[in-house]
Structures are given as C-alpha cells and as structure tokens.
Amino acid sequence: MFSVVILAAGMGNRLGRSLPKSLTELADGRTIMRQQLDNIQAAYGDVPVTIVVGYRAESIVEAFPEATFVYNDEYDITNTSKSLMRALRETPDGGVLWMNGDVVFDPQVLLRSAHLVDQDRSFVTVNTSSVADEEVKYTVTPEGHIRELSKIVVDGLGEAVGINYIDSASKATLLTHLARVNSQDYFERALELAIEQNNLLVEPVNISDLYAVEIDFAADLERANLFV
C-alpha cells in the first residue's frame, strides 16, 4: 500500500494572496488543492493523504478535515526538502507519491503513471516541451533513468513537473538525504544525491501532452484556468 503527500507549507508571496496558494480558487470553483485531491481520488480511490502545512495552517486544516496533517514550523526559513522530510517520517510503510501543493494538473497525469505506482517503481513526471532556466531540469542515463535533477542542469531534456513517487525500499534512503541537504534545498537535491550515491533508479514519465501548471504568478493562474 502506498500513501500520498502534498507539500503546502509555503507562503506563496509571489502570487500576492493572503491565503496559502493551495487554497486559490480556480475557474471551475474548486481550489487548487481540491482539484489535486479529486485527481488523487479518481486515480487511486481512498488512499491515505498527508498534507504538510505551515503558513496559515489552520485554513488548510479546516478546508480538508479528511486528511492527515504534518506541521512544518520552519516553513518561513526552509524549502520543500524539509517539508517532505517531515512528511516521510510520518507516512506508513510503503511507497509515497508526493506533489507540490501549487500544481494544477490533468487527471490523466496520475492515471498515466498508475502502473508504476502499482509496481512500486520510483518516477518523476517531466515535460519535454519546455526547458526554462529557472525550472528544475533533468538528464538521463543511457538506460533511460534520471541522472541529473536540478535547476543548474546544463542541456536538460525537459522540466520536472513536481509530481513524483519513491518506492518503498528506497524511502529510507531518500529520507536520509532529505535530512542532510541544506534547509533551502528543494527535495530534488535529495533525489539527485540518492541517484548519485545510492544508485536509486528513477524513471522519467513524460506528460508533455497533458497540462500541468505550477502556480507562482497571476499569469500561471490564468493559464491553468484555461484547462480546468
């Protein structure tokens, strides 16, 4: 059995809203997080969901009482590596599917990768249609597994979307690296170290033909609203 983690502790200052970004309302009337939870339900049914909260945590807890919550009390001085670390420490045995709490995505994203979850194989969803400098980029080995994964990758093949899975046997290894990396590192740094030092095999899942929009700015929200 696997579980799901949603990282929603950040302040989201760039969007200019008083509430956490995950509570931003979309054009169809749902919040970003409700859209994510609906997608999870559609793909996997009643799977355990843990939400990492921090900034204005009570607003998310009140909105989604059916979830389990982990509090990152250092949300204002840490990045996603430490939020994911806290969550993995609390998840039950089994693999973990996790995502950033500000990603609006096509329900087909989870359905496309469901066979890898069923087989307990680690993966990172990627978009090869865009390779922006400020995004997390990746390269692959000759065998097709992820080799590099960071914002400083040169000649990246595409961008990491922010929806990922760690297999049950490798969760402890990832957790070790999440604890070791800098507090300002993204979780991708820990994944990259596990690949480099522990031969973690992570597959890229290409979702370039599906929509997946990380909401950082008002323009991102406008783009996401074209799809929902």
C-alpha positions, 0 to 999 in steps of 0.5 A: 500500500502506498500513501500520498503527500502534498507539500503546502507549507509555503507562503506563496508571496509571489502570487500576492494572496493572503491565503496559502496558494493551495487554497486559490480558487480556480475557474471551475470553483474548486481550489487548487488543492481540491482539484489535486485531491479529486485527481488523487481520488479518481486515480487511486480511490481512498488512499491515505493523504498527508498534507504538510502545512505551515503558513496559515495552517489552520485554513488548510486544516479546516478546508480538508478535515479528511486528511492527515496533517504534518506541521512544518514550523520552519516553513518561513526559513526552509524549502520543500526538502524539509517539508517532505522530510517531515512528511516521510517520517510520518507516512506508513510503510510503503511507497509515497507519491508526493506533489507540490501543493501549487500544481494544477494538473490533468487527471490523466497525469496520475492515471498515466503513471498508475502502473508504476505506482502499482509496481512500486517503481520510483518516477518523476513526471517531466515535460519535454516541451519546455526547458526554462532556466529557472525550472528544475531540469533533468538528464538521463542515463543511457538506460533511460533513468534520471541522472541529473535533477536540478535547476543548474542542469546544463542541456536538460531534456525537459522540466520536472513537473513536481509530481513524483513517487519513491518506492518503498525500499528506497524511502529510507534512503531518500529520507536520509538525504532529505535530512542532510541537504541544506534547509533551502534545498528543494527535495530534488537535491535529495533525489539527485544525491540518492541517484548519485550515491545510492544508485536509486533508479528513477524513471522519467514519465513524460506528460508533455501532452497533458497540462500541468501548471505550477502556480507562482504568478497571476499569469500561471493562474490564468493559464491553468484556468484555461484547462480546468 
